[in-house]
Structure formats: C-alpha cells, structure tokens
C-alpha cells in the first residue's frame, strides 16, 4: 500500500487532512517537535487526535524530532510513555538519545528516522535499521535513481517528501538560524534566514549580480511539487509519500492532500493513463506557491530551483494591467484567468513593490459584475498607483478557500466508511441490528423491547430504513440494507434508534481495538543508558587538534604545536585530495611525533560511496589514529570495512550524554560535541565516562551545506549542467541586510558551504576548558590561510601549555590576539 502522509499543525488541519484523504498524519505535541511555532497539541489533544484518526483508519505519527538536553530527559520519558499509552502509531526522531530511550521504555512504539537525521545513502538507512528504526525519511536532496536503489535494497520502509517547502541546506546540518539569532532548527525554532534578502559580493564588497537578471532572495528555494512524478516515486518503491506543511493553514492541507489523494488513486486504478488535470495544478499553485520545482529529483539543480525574487506565496498570475486611471485610481486588467468578488490580487509594480487589493467591486464595460471569465478586460479600484503591463497575481481565491474549508467545517463527515446493515425482527423477539463495515469490522445490538403484534401500523422496510439511514453525525454511510421482518410487528422508533446507536458504537469499538497495545511496565528506569559519572577528574592537558585540507596547512599546524592533525574530507576550493596527499600528511605528522586523523565527507551520496570505500582501504593501510565520520552511513561502512578506530564529528549532532554514550558503545573512541552546547552543558558531559570528548574552539564554522551552488547558479553560465566553475576563479561572500558578510566556499563535490560571518574564538577561555577535563580542543582551519593556521595554532599551543599563566592572560592583553569580527558561539548564550 502507498501511504499518503499529511502535515497537521492544528486541530482544523487534522480534520482537513483526514477528510481530504490522508492515510496517515504527522503532528507535534507542545514539546520536542521541530515546528515549535505551530499551534501543536496538548497531551489531551493528542489523545483526542489519535482517537479521531484511528476511528477513521488513519495512522498518526508524532514528531519527537529535536535534540534533547540532559535536563529534559525525565520529561521526555514520561512523554514517550504517554504517546505509547494513547496509541500513537510511531514517533519521528532526530536525536539518537530519543531513539535509545524509546527502545528501552516503549519498545513496541515504532521509530521513524526524521529527515533531520540526514539519511542520504543505503548505508545510513542500514545503520538506522540496525538501531531499531522501522522507517527512514530520506534527505530531500536525493535523485530519483538513489531513491530507487535505496528502496530496492532497504531493510525498512522508506519515506520521501513529495510537496511543500524546501530547506536549502541539508536538514539536520543547518546552523544558520542558530548561530545568527540563537533560534536553533535542531531544537524546533528555525527563524528561516534562508527566506531573507542577501547580496552576492566579491572581496571588495561589489554586488556581483547588480547587472544580472536576479532577485535578492538568493537562499530561497521554490516549493517542491512532484505530482507529475508520482508514478516514478511509486515505482521506485517508496512506502510513504509525505507532504510538508505543519506551519500551513488547514485550507492548504485540504487542497494539497485532496489533489495527491486523487492522483495516487488514479495511478493505482490505471497507471498507463496517469495524467494531472490543469485545474489540479492551478489549485496547488493557488493555495500556496513560491513557484514549483522538482529540486534534485532528476539531477543536481541550480538557479532553476530558486525563488530568488519572492520568498513567500506568489499566487497565480491572472493578467496584466491594460490601463490605469489616476483620477479614480481604477486599473483595467486583461485577465488570463477568472476573477471573482472576494478574491485578493496583487500587482507586481515595476517601481514601488507590490499593491495588494481585495476585490469588492468590478465592472466590465461599465456594468457591475461579481465574476469575470478569462480573456476579459475588467476594471477594479486600487489603493495605490499601478502601471501599464504590470503583472497581476491572485493570491487568494475565495471559491477555492470555500471548497477547502468544507473539509473541516462541516458537522457531517466528508470521508465516510461504507457499511452493510441487516435488520431482523419477529414477534416475541427483540429487533436486531447487525452492521459490517467495508473493512470487515462488525457491531450488533438488540432492542430491549420485545416485538409485539402490530395493532395499527406494522413495521415496514421503508419505516425501518428511515431510522437506519440516520447516520449523518457518524463516519459511516449506508451501502446496503437488508430488512427481514416476519409478520405484522411493532417496535417503537426510539428503540430502533437506540439499537442503531449501540450497534454503531460497537463497530467503532471494533475499529479501535486493532490499535490496542499491551500495558507498559511501571518501571521507567533508563539507568543503563546514562554514562557513569567520572569520579576522578582528568588532569591531562587536552590535545590540540587542527582540521585542515592541504599539505601546506598540515605542515603549518604540526610546526606550530598541533598534537593531532585532522586531514581530508571536504576540501574547500573545489579540489580533491589524492592518495599521495594522505600519505604525505601521515608521513609529515609522524616524522614530527604527531598523530593524524583522516576525515571523511560529512555527506556521501550513493554514487560517491565507491570513492569513499577506496579511501577507507587506503586508511586501513596508513593506520591513522582514527577515521573521522560525520554521518551514520559512514559509521556503517567503517564498521564493515575497517578496524581503525572511529572519531564521531559534530555533524552527528551530539547534544546530550545518552547520545554520546550510545556512540561510545557503538565503538567510537572520540566525539566532537555539538557547537550548540553551552559551557555548562559541555562541563556536565565532560564529567561523564565517555569516549574522549572534543570541542570546537576556533574557526569559521559551516552554517549551511547545500547541493545548490549559488556562484555556479548565477555566475556559472546559462546552463547549470555545464557550469564554468566560477567558484575556482574567485572568492565570494553573502552579505545580509545587517551588512554581515558570510564566506561562500565550494568543495570537490560542488556542494556549497556558507560559513559563519564571525570567526569562533575561545582564546580567553582556554583555562576554563582546561578545568573542564576535555580530551581535545579543535581549530577548524580549512578556511584559514596558511599563515593564520600557523599563528592561531601557536596561540592555542601556548595557552594550553601555560593556562592562566600565559602572559596575554596575566597582562589582560588577550584581546590583542583577536580581531573584532569574532564570536564566542553558544558557549555563553546557548540556543532556544
């Protein structure tokens, strides 16, 4: 069965989703969900939602897909038990800790891996399956060929997004909102900085797109729309087709679910004649669109997937301005599409932005009208001047909204379940009503009244049918009625109605019974999941790690005091490392008595796995201190192919001690903690018996990583498939509305990395790190020039060795070692 999975952010949206044809819905409670700004559901409302959906045969999945702090875990335990007890069909999870806890305390509650887990290859799916996940939501960046390969070889169900808003960064890998404003996407509070205006600039601050045909919303993608591609996704083997939109209004949910429901049904009825009507496409656009794209489904995409001129709903174009009368502020529009009173239109004015008008009055040839057909010239009063040839878009269609609202405002059910009813009655016996629904669930009830011989008006099939057909407030609709009346008998109408209600209740009870679960144990302990407290504080100085991507930087790091060099993975500057590069790096480090860790890419799509496998074989030969892994797929591959120890990097989002303990038990010997943690949280983790812990203390951190390359899309030539590699010719920055300038770099996979405008620097706070008992402190040096790698490495070397006795600290001159454009990250402010 193909599942259509609908988004729900409110009670109205829940009804809209179910009544318009969803097989399953996903929604969030008031805690631990990735859409904290949606209305969401209280615990009581969640229970009501589960009852509502289950009665109608619809599954309900609850999002528990944020990173969780240690202090929140007792509340999380109670919450997971509540979700199990009310019958939630599955939870959608990002944090490894949530998965580990759920496996322990609610083992029969299925786990779905959120797209926030960045599963993007079969190895990653396999890792998650081995952890107990029953379904994996794939990253939205995957091409159809990868989706099909994963589906055909996956041990668990695969879910993919099919419609709605897109993130420009890989989900789960974006720190932009977090680092800019403290609102973490990983904690459900993304502020959507990708929808803000930016300027692409060079080293001198020149606007590189000033003369180009480009808008200013350079990180804002169009909306995903795959309704035409549904047959290919279904044939690929996708189990669940997911619509994005928990922040959207219920009318949006109704229209989109209805369109995809009918499309799926049409394909399953006759796939060879699958078509999408023009009206359905228009309705999908009208209800909300930033224009549409299939993103990377058919290969890497660039500017064609971007909505760079408008970051919000653009509506549907309905015409152009033919003329404008200044005296009466009347615009005459030549319509391409129908227009009606109550619609809202927007004029895209060449000078002055947008003019928004709610249509109250219209005239055609001087005559008032309430509706106008396409290809008609219509006069409408406007609030501000417009110009001839300005485009006009309908951003609100009153009729479409009215139709959408019918899905969730009617008192009677829209989506009904067919039932067959048999009524039997004979003198001296109670009247019996037997009901069987279309799924085979049954209910039977008898009147307490014993049928008597009729003196005046005996029961007839028509009289019985009149009472039995009264199913209006239920979810059922009568298909057949078999009325078996023996003799001339009488039963009061009130008795028939009462028996009908009780029979219906029994069918409902039977429908709900299939969702029943065994009661939970009273034991809520998760003791073995917590790491033990370190009783003897570490007195060792932390090792200094420098992460680089060139041999020159390896030498600069080693020569200036790095204990460990991390080398490889993504290389900034769109270049690749050779096997010889790895050999040289290892040799130089070892000649100087230093250790080396070989890095791997944080993202490895299916077609890139062969190259990664070759590198792992090389690493086996060179025997580094560890292989650094940044995604679950690479953990799986290194476990299968190597005995070299593993280091878990910060893209794994290690935010709490249970996740850290889980990865420690998996076999990772060292871990980089999430850069979203505060000093206090770091110190708490450092006091536990875990793998060696590392913190990032310096460098330009990657805020976004994307398959979309901005320089290539706008400067790389007219055809993004034949990019002229603009990224190799120059350096680029992204300037925001507050004049902050974010470096843009590309790697050897043509992925774009947007780095923090401010460089992380914890130079003044090294003594506190020393007291915390961490094993390693790391400098992210890939973006730094060689001379800066040398200088910063030397500073940290001296600070680690001398601690509070360093002259710059003693003389309070440490600020002289820093430039003004630095940040302390989240060590002191934390995230929301």
Secondary structure, 3 states (H helix, E strand, C coil): CCEEEEECCCHHHHHHHHHCCCCEEEEEECCCCCCCCCCCECHHHHHHHHHHHHHCCCEEEEEECCCCCHHHHHHHHHHHHHHHHCCCCEEEECCHHHHHHHHHHCCCCEEEECHHHCCCCHHHHHHHHHCCEEEEECCCCCCHHHHHHHHHHCCCEEEEEEEECCCCCCCCCCCHHHHHHCCCHHHCCCCCHHHCCEEEECCCCCECCCCCCCCCCCCCECEEECHHHHHHHHHHCCCEEEECCCCCCHHHHHHHHHHHHHHHHHHHHCHHHCCCCHHHHHHHHHHCCCCEECCCCCCCCCHHHECCCCCCCCCEEEEEEEEEECCCCEEEEEECCCEECCCEEEEEECCCEEEEEECCCEEECCEEECEECCCCEEEEECCCCCCCCCEEEEEECHHHHHHHHHHHHCCCCCCCEEEEEEEEEECCCEEEEEEEECCCCEEEEEEEEECEECCCCCCCHHHHHHHHCCCCCCCEEEEEEEEEEECCEECCHHHHHHHHHHHHHHHHHHHHHCCCCCCCCCCCCCHHHCCCECCCCCCCCCEEEEEECCHHHHHHHHHCCCCEEEEECCCCCCCCCCHHHHHHHHHHHHHCCCEEEEECCCCCCHHHHHHHHHHHHHHHHHCCCEEEECCHHHHHHHHHHCCCCEEECHHHCCCCHHHHHHHHHHCEEEEECCCCCCHHHHHHHHCECCCEEEEEEEECCEEEEECCCHHHHHHCCCCHHHCCCHHHCCCEEEEECCCCEEEEEECCCCCEEEECCCEEECHHHHHHHHHHCCCEEEEECCCCCHHHHHHHHHHHHHHHHHHHHCHHHHCCCHHHHCCCCEECCCCCCCCC
